[in-house]
Amino acid sequence: MRLGVNVPNFGPGTTPDVLRRWALTVEGLGFDLLMVSDHVVITPDVAEQYPPPFYEPFTTLSWLAGATTGITLGTTVLIVPYRHPLLVARMAANLHDLSGGRLVLGVGAGWARQEFEALGVAHERRGKLTDEYLAAMRDAWADERDYRARGGVPLWIGGGSPAALRRAVRFGQAWHPLRNTLPWLRETWSRLQDIAAEQERPAPALAPRILLRITPKPVTGAERRAGEGTIEQVVEDLEELRLLGAETVVLDPFHEDPAETLRPEAAWEMLAAVAARRPA
């Protein structure tokens, strides 16, 4: 099972130097994948959780591709309705090629109503637009014979709604749910497999993004999310996900306080603890 890291590309402590240090730290610890998130207009609803500066993902990953050597790079998740699908298809294909085949494109339908309004995109149509745009991207990639021969950009589909599960079966090489509990992941993963069987399609791989919050004492209760608790609990969660069939797990060390970006060393210590307990 591969392990990745969601790197904060936003917040008061985030600078080009800090992003580069993040990348070198994650790659140096032996993680397989580095991912960043996506917002285009930092409207008040976005800024409350992800304040500026917010580094655009394609630009950031292109730069980090040159600062790293072999780590896979990705988005968790790119908001599909924000950009023309042919532009996304071209940027993703180019970045994949220029980085030596290192891109994973995680995508989602989005949530920030004010940001949709600022971009002139209908928030209430975001699901339908996502499906339409993904189909257009797939067609654009299929038209390029040399691109198809190389296998293309792996496409991960985020979301846990019934529509998102159907989207993952239709378009995804992997299903990429974000920061959930283990019981929810088990139940919803089973539901996705049922949808795939009903549609007579192969089920996508499982590639969840989970919280990473290491605590001195165990975290208990039904609301405990995967990756939350003592290092022993985190390791047990990773093993459970492996047994569930996860091919990749992305660790998210951001705990929803933008001030954390001023102290990335705390996140790096947690990642180092997981790396030290990772099976050989």
GILINFEN-V820797 format. One record per residue. N is the residue number from 1. PSI is psi in whole degrees, -180 to 180 (NA if undefined). Layout:
N,PSI
N,PSI
This chain:
1,129
2,149
3,134
4,177
5,133
6,114
7,128
8,118
9,37
10,172
11,164
12,-25
13,0
14,122
15,168
16,-41
17,-42
18,-41
19,-42
20,-42
21,-39
22,-50
23,-45
24,-35
25,-48
26,-45
27,-40
28,-29
29,-5
30,12
31,156
32,-19
33,138
34,126
35,152
36,164
37,-176
38,125
39,148
40,-46
41,122
42,76
43,167
44,-37
45,-32
46,-47
47,-27
48,-34
49,-35
50,76
51,162
52,162
53,147
54,114
55,122
56,136
57,-43
58,-43
59,-46
60,-46
61,-33
62,-42
63,-43
64,-24
65,-35
66,-19
67,-10
68,176
69,-51
70,-7
71,141
72,147
73,146
74,178
75,137
76,80
77,154
78,131
79,107
80,-44
81,-8
82,-19
83,151
84,135
85,-32
86,-31
87,-45
88,-43
89,-42
90,-46
91,-43
92,-44
93,-42
94,-44
95,-38
96,-46
97,-47
98,-26
99,2
100,34
101,34
102,8
103,138
104,127
105,98
106,134
107,159
108,175
109,-17
110,172
111,-26
112,100
113,-44
114,-35
115,-40
116,-45
117,-42
118,-32
119,-2
120,30
121,135
122,113
123,-39
124,-12
125,11
126,-36
127,-47
128,-42
129,-40
130,-45
131,-43
132,-43
133,-39
134,-38
135,-41
136,-40
137,-43
138,-42
139,-40
140,-42
141,-39
142,-25
143,-13
144,102
145,-43
146,-34
147,-43
148,-38
149,-29
150,-5
151,-22
152,-177
153,125
154,132
155,118
156,136
157,121
158,169
159,153
160,4
161,163
162,-40
163,-40
164,-37
165,-42
166,-38
167,-42
168,-41
169,-38
170,-39
171,-21
172,143
173,-21
174,152
175,133
176,73
177,157
178,121
179,64
180,174
181,159
182,-43
183,-40
184,-43
185,-43
186,-47
187,-45
188,-33
189,-40
190,-40
191,-41
192,-41
193,-35
194,-41
195,-43
196,-41
197,-41
198,-37
199,-1
200,44
201,155
202,142
203,140
204,167
205,162
206,123
207,74
208,153
209,124
210,155
211,146
212,105
213,101
214,128
215,156
216,-28
217,154
218,146
219,129
220,173
221,160
222,-23
223,-1
224,124
225,152
226,135
227,7
228,125
229,-158
230,165
231,-32
232,-41
233,-41
234,-46
235,-40
236,-40
237,-43
238,-39
239,-40
240,-42
241,-38
242,-44
243,-29
244,-20
245,7
246,128
247,-30
248,142
249,129
250,125
251,134
252,100
253,7
254,126
255,24
256,14
257,110
258,-25
259,-20
260,-29
261,-15
262,-14
263,63
264,-20
265,-32
266,-42
267,-40
268,-36
269,-40
270,-43
271,-39
272,-37
273,-41
274,-44
275,-38
276,-24
277,4
278,133
279,145
280,NA
